[in-house]
Amino acid sequence: MQVVITDYTFPDYSVESSILEQAGHTIVASKDKKPAAELIPLVASADAVITQFAPVNADVIAAMQKARVIVRYGIGVDNVDLEAARQSRIPVCNIPDYCIDEVADHTLAFLLGVTRQVVANSNFVHSGKWGLATPLDNLKALKQMTVGVVGFGRIGREVVHRLLAFKAKVMVYDPVIPADQIRAMGAEPVTLRELLSQSDAITLHCPSTAETRGMLNSDSLAKTKPGVVIVNLARGDLVDPTALTESLQSGHVSAAALDVFSPEPIPADHPILKMDNVILASHIASASVPAVKKLRETTARLALMALQGEKLPNVVNGL
C-alpha cells in the first residue's frame, strides 16, 4: 500500500521508512509544504496520509479515494479539516504526548527570560557594557506574580506543576476540566474574565479551535492588567497579532514571549521583530532528539496500524 507524506521538516524520512517500507509499503514524500491544489493529485491514491503543516482542507480530503487515515505530525490538527475527514469517514490521528516536557520547560524558559530580563542583560554585556540593562522594576520573581494558564491539558498541567515549584500563584481557565481537578493540583480555577483581569502573566496552552482563535484580541487585551506579560507556545492564531503589537507599543502589555505567530514565518517588515521587549522563537518549543524520534515513530506506526486494519488510538474527529 502507499503512504503519502505531504510535507516534513526533518532531514529525511528514514525513520518512517524503517517502519513502513520494511512492512512492505511504499512511501511517496514531498518535503516542502505545497498549496492545497498541488496536494490533490499527490493524495488521490494514498492508502494513508501523513502531514505536518500542509493545508489538508476539504478539497484535498475529497480527492482521497482510498485513505484509511490522516496522521498529523504533532499535537494540534488545525491544518486538517476535521469535519470534512469525518464526513469522508477518514479518521484523523494526532500525537498528543510526544513533547510535553519540552514545551513546558520552554514555557518556563520564556517566562524567566522575561521576568529576569535574560536576553536584554546578555545583549548588554555582549555589547561591552556592565550593570543593569533595564530599569530595576523590570526584574521580577515568579513568587511575586500571579500567572494565568489557559488550558489544563497535558502541557498546561506540566506548566502549572513547574510554576508552583517557583512559588507563583497560579490561576487556570479551562471550561471542560472540573474545578476540583484544578484545585487538587494547587491552582485556582477561574473564569476567563477573572484570569484576564488578575494575571501578571498569561500563558496559552489550548488548541486552535473556532472558540479559541483570536481569544487574545483588542477587547480581551484591554481587560488585562496594565503591564501584563503574554506567553504563547500553542498556536499563533490564538492571538490577534495587530492587537498584541498595538498593546506592546502602548505599554499595556509590558512584554511577550512567542514561539508561534500568525502568520509564520513572521513577515520581515513586521514591527514586532524590532521590539526589545519581545522574545521570539521559530515554533521550536517541542524540539529535542527524544521528542522528535517519538513523534516520527508514533506517526509511522499509526499509519501502519491503519493499513493493517487495526483499531486506532488518538482519533480526534469523532470516528
C-alpha positions in Angstrom: 0.0 0.0 0.0 1.0 3.6 -0.5 1.7 6.2 2.3 1.9 9.8 1.2 3.8 12.3 3.4 2.6 15.7 2.3 5.5 17.6 3.9 8.1 17.3 6.6 10.8 19.4 8.2 13.2 16.5 9.1 16.4 15.9 7.1 14.9 12.7 5.5 12.2 10.2 6.2 14.4 7.3 7.1 12.6 6.7 10.5 9.3 6.4 8.7 10.8 4.2 6.0 12.2 1.8 8.6 8.7 1.2 9.9 6.5 1.4 6.8 8.7 0.2 3.9 10.1 -2.7 5.9 6.5 -3.7 6.4 6.1 -3.9 2.6 4.5 -0.5 1.9 5.8 2.3 -0.3 6.3 6.0 0.7 5.7 8.9 -1.6 7.1 12.0 0.2 7.2 15.7 -0.6 9.5 17.6 1.7 8.2 21.1 1.0 4.8 22.4 2.1 2.6 22.6 -1.0 -0.6 24.6 -1.6 -3.8 22.6 -1.5 -4.2 22.4 -5.3 -0.9 20.6 -5.6 -1.8 18.2 -2.8 -4.8 16.9 -4.6 -3.0 14.7 -7.2 -0.5 13.7 -4.5 -3.0 12.2 -2.1 -5.6 10.8 -4.6 -4.4 7.2 -4.5 -2.9 7.2 -1.0 -3.9 4.5 1.4 -2.6 6.6 4.3 -1.7 10.3 4.5 0.9 11.8 6.9 1.0 15.6 7.2 2.9 18.2 9.1 1.9 21.8 8.0 0.3 21.3 4.6 -3.3 22.6 4.2 -5.3 19.4 4.2 -8.6 21.1 3.5 -12.0 19.8 2.3 -10.9 19.7 -1.3 -7.8 17.8 -0.6 -9.7 15.3 1.6 -12.4 14.9 -1.1 -9.7 13.8 -3.5 -8.6 11.0 -1.2 -10.1 7.9 -2.9 -8.5 5.2 -0.6 -7.2 6.8 2.5 -7.7 4.9 5.7 -6.2 7.5 8.0 -4.7 11.0 8.1 -1.9 11.3 10.7 -0.6 14.7 11.8 3.0 15.1 12.9 2.1 16.9 16.2 -0.5 17.7 18.8 -2.5 20.3 17.0 -4.5 19.4 14.0 -5.7 22.8 12.8 -4.2 22.3 9.3 -6.6 19.4 8.7 -10.4 19.9 8.1 -11.6 17.5 10.7 -15.3 17.7 9.7 -14.5 17.0 6.1 -12.5 14.0 7.1 -15.3 12.8 9.4 -17.8 13.1 6.6 -15.5 11.1 4.4 -15.1 8.5 7.2 -11.4 9.1 7.3 -10.0 9.1 10.9 -7.6 11.8 11.8 -4.9 11.0 14.4 -2.5 13.2 16.3 0.5 12.6 18.6 -0.7 14.1 21.9 2.1 13.1 24.2 5.4 13.5 22.4 6.8 16.8 23.6 5.0 17.6 26.9 8.2 18.3 29.0 9.9 20.2 26.2 7.1 22.7 25.8 6.5 23.0 29.5 10.2 23.7 30.0 10.3 26.2 27.2 7.3 28.0 28.7 9.2 28.4 32.0 12.3 29.5 30.0 10.3 32.2 28.3 8.7 33.4 31.5 12.0 33.5 33.3 13.6 35.1 30.2 11.1 37.9 30.5 10.9 38.3 34.3 14.6 38.1 34.8 15.4 40.1 31.6 17.8 37.4 30.5 18.1 38.4 26.8 18.4 42.2 27.5 21.1 41.7 30.0 23.0 39.2 27.9 23.0 41.6 25.0 24.1 44.4 27.3 27.2 42.6 28.4 27.9 41.3 24.9 27.9 45.0 23.7 30.8 45.7 26.2 28.7 47.3 29.0 28.2 46.3 32.6 25.3 46.7 35.1 21.6 46.6 34.7 20.4 46.7 31.1 16.8 47.6 32.1 15.1 49.6 34.9 15.1 47.7 38.2 11.3 47.3 38.2 11.5 45.2 35.1 13.1 42.4 37.2 10.6 40.2 39.0 10.5 36.9 40.8 7.7 34.4 39.9 6.9 34.1 43.6 5.7 37.7 43.4 3.4 37.1 40.4 0.0 35.6 39.6 0.3 33.6 36.4 -2.8 32.7 34.4 -2.7 29.4 32.5 -5.2 28.9 29.7 -5.7 25.2 29.1 -5.3 22.4 31.5 -4.3 19.6 29.2 -1.1 17.6 29.3 1.1 20.6 28.7 -0.9 23.0 30.8 -0.7 20.7 33.8 3.1 20.4 33.5 3.4 24.1 33.2 1.3 24.5 36.4 3.5 21.9 38.2 6.6 23.9 37.3 5.1 27.3 38.2 4.1 26.0 41.6 7.7 24.9 42.2 8.7 28.5 41.6 6.0 29.6 44.2 3.9 31.6 41.8 0.2 32.0 42.4 -1.4 30.0 39.5 -4.9 30.5 38.1 -6.3 28.2 35.4 -9.0 28.7 32.9 -10.3 25.6 31.2 -14.1 25.3 30.7 -14.0 21.5 30.1 -12.0 20.5 33.2 -13.8 20.1 36.6 -12.7 22.7 39.1 -11.8 20.1 41.7 -9.1 18.7 39.4 -7.5 22.1 39.1 -7.7 22.7 42.8 -6.2 19.3 43.5 -3.1 20.3 41.7 -2.7 23.5 43.8 -4.0 26.0 41.3 -7.2 28.2 41.4 -9.9 27.6 38.8 -11.2 30.9 37.4 -13.3 32.3 34.6 -11.5 33.8 31.6 -12.6 37.2 32.7 -11.0 36.7 36.1 -7.8 35.3 34.6 -7.5 38.3 32.2 -8.1 40.9 34.9 -5.9 39.3 37.7 -2.9 37.8 36.0 0.5 39.4 35.9 1.4 36.9 33.1 -0.8 34.9 30.8 0.4 31.7 29.1 -1.6 29.9 26.5 -1.8 26.1 26.3 -5.1 25.4 24.4 -5.7 24.1 20.8 -6.7 26.3 17.9 -10.5 25.9 17.5 -13.4 28.1 16.4 -13.8 29.1 20.1 -10.2 29.9 20.8 -8.9 31.6 17.7 -8.3 35.2 18.4 -9.1 34.8 22.1 -6.5 37.5 22.8 -7.7 40.4 20.8 -8.1 44.2 21.3 -11.2 43.7 23.6 -9.7 40.9 25.7 -6.3 42.5 26.0 -8.0 45.7 27.2 -9.3 43.7 30.1 -5.9 42.6 31.2 -3.8 44.2 34.0 -1.5 47.0 32.8 2.0 45.6 32.4 0.8 42.0 31.7 3.2 39.6 30.1 1.8 37.4 27.2 3.4 34.0 26.5 2.2 31.8 23.6 3.7 28.5 22.7 0.5 26.9 21.5 -0.8 28.3 18.2 -0.2 31.7 16.6 -3.8 32.3 15.7 -4.9 32.3 19.4 -3.6 35.9 19.5 -4.5 38.8 17.2 -1.1 40.0 16.0 -2.2 43.5 15.4 -3.9 43.8 18.8 -0.8 42.4 20.5 1.5 44.7 18.6 -0.5 47.8 19.5 -0.7 46.7 23.2 3.0 46.3 23.3 3.6 49.7 21.6 1.3 51.4 24.1 2.9 49.6 27.1 -0.3 48.0 28.3 1.4 44.7 27.6 4.9 45.1 29.0 6.4 42.1 27.3 5.7 39.0 25.2 7.4 35.7 24.5 6.2 33.9 21.4 7.2 30.6 19.9 4.3 30.9 17.4 2.8 33.7 15.4 0.2 34.4 12.8 1.4 34.1 10.1 4.5 32.0 10.2 7.2 32.9 9.4 6.8 36.4 10.8 6.8 38.9 7.9 10.2 40.5 7.6 8.8 44.0 8.0 6.6 43.2 11.0 7.2 45.7 13.8 7.3 43.0 16.5 10.6 41.9 15.1 12.2 45.1 16.3 10.7 45.2 19.8 13.3 44.7 22.6 10.6 43.6 25.0 9.6 40.6 22.9 11.4 37.2 22.9 10.8 35.2 19.7 11.5 31.7 18.6 10.5 29.9 15.3 8.0 27.3 16.5 10.7 25.1 18.1 9.5 24.6 21.7 8.7 21.0 21.0 12.1 20.1 19.8 14.5 17.6 21.3 16.1 14.4 20.0 13.9 12.1 22.0 10.7 14.1 21.3 11.3 14.1 17.5 12.1 10.4 17.5 8.9 9.6 19.4 6.9 11.9 17.1 8.1 10.3 13.9 8.0 6.7 15.1 4.5 7.1 16.5 3.3 8.8 13.4 4.6 6.0 11.2 3.2 3.3 13.5 -0.3 4.9 13.5 -0.2 4.8 9.7 0.9 1.2 9.7 -1.9 0.3 12.1 -4.5 1.8 9.8 -3.0 -0.1 6.8 -3.3 -3.3 8.8 -6.9 -2.6 9.8 -6.2 -2.2 13.5 -8.2 0.0 15.9 -6.6 3.4 16.0 -5.8 5.4 19.2 -5.7 9.3 19.2 -8.5 9.8 16.8 -9.6 13.4 17.1 -12.5 13.7 14.6 -15.1 11.5 16.3 -14.7 8.3 14.3 
